[in-house]
């Protein structure tokens, strides 16, 4: 008889602790933990977390069979099973589809070429296939983007190319942008600054009329550089300060990490996530060697309130291009 109360207490405490831990890996936003070390790295791969929770649930269910601690093991199996199902449900709700409709006022591409591992020929082919108007190319240098522009011009498609080198002006991992000449001349706004360590930039129309384009590449959330990563996300949010803005690039963040950076119902600053709007926010972009359902969706197109998202798609046709990222394409319409 005396052992029943300690066992009951152990049962309750184990379930409460298990529930709290699993909630963190289902909805860390509830605790503001989405940008915390370890949680950040794990929640980027929701599908893998769901699989891990599912396996753990099965293991504890097996332990529960015929053991004296079967109550605790069975309880943990239930908690972990619910967490697995919750993660899967979130992924299903975010969507794994994606399509590119015809027409549209503007087509945006974001593709991290992994230091130019994806050849200019592949980038040019992508642009021509989707009829892109603006192209954000993290980890693409001046020579590579100039070659892309040359290849496009040979096909009758004229785009202006420019490259950002970050706060130091000499980053070995630059970020480039291509803008169709139909939009007029664009230049980098030096006053907008950049994300720390890796370059991002804001391109504004010289005429003062037209959309504002941002090519973004915040530093990844490495354990020793979490402050840089968080500062990079804050910089992106600061650029989403006008209805006409479009942000594209490798944000090194999923919509979970970006949660809480928005204003007035938007996800990041005043921007919405195009993939979320199109029901394709669970489609993974990195690494390209993993299937889309398992990879992390860290490459994004963000849009201000002046834009309507007609469709988005993560392209798998370029998985053998050499880059470890998949391109993201979004088709937009300007709101009347």
Number of C-alpha atoms within 10 A of each C-alpha: 4 6 7 9 10 10 14 13 11 13 18 14 13 16 20 14 12 16 18 13 15 20 20 18 23 22 18 21 17 10 9 13 17 26 22 15 14 13 15 22 17 14 25 23 20 25 22 19 20 25 16 14 23 18 16 17 24 18 15 20 20 15 18 19 13 8 11 10 13 17 16 23 23 21 21 26 26 18 22 27 21 20 25 26 17 18 23 18 13 15 19 15 14 18 18 19 17 19 17 16 13 9 12 16 13 17 22 24 28 27 27 27 25 16 19 20 15 22 18 22 15 16 26 21 15 19 22 14 9 16 16 22 22 24 26 29 30 31 24 27 23 17 14 20 25 19 17 23 23 19 18 20 14 10 11 9 18 18 23 20 23 18 24 27 21 22 17 11 10 11 16 14 19 22 30 27 30 25 23 18 15 10 15 14 15 24 14 19 13 13 8 15 15 24 24 21 20 26 30 30 30 24 22 19 17 13 9 10 10 14 18 20 27 25 30 33 31 27 24 19 21 14 13 9 12 17 15 19 26 21 15 27 24 17 20 28 20 16 22 27 16 17 15 17 24 25 28 30 28 30 24 22 25 22 20 18 24 22 16 16 17 17 14 9 11 18 22 27 24 23 31 24 20 28 30 20 16 20 20 24 28 28 26 26 30 24 18 22 15 14 14 20 17 21 22 27 30 24 27 31 29 26 28 24 18 17 23 19 23 21 24 29 24 29 19 15 10 19 18 12 17 16 22 21 30 28 29 28 29 30 28 22 16 13 10 6
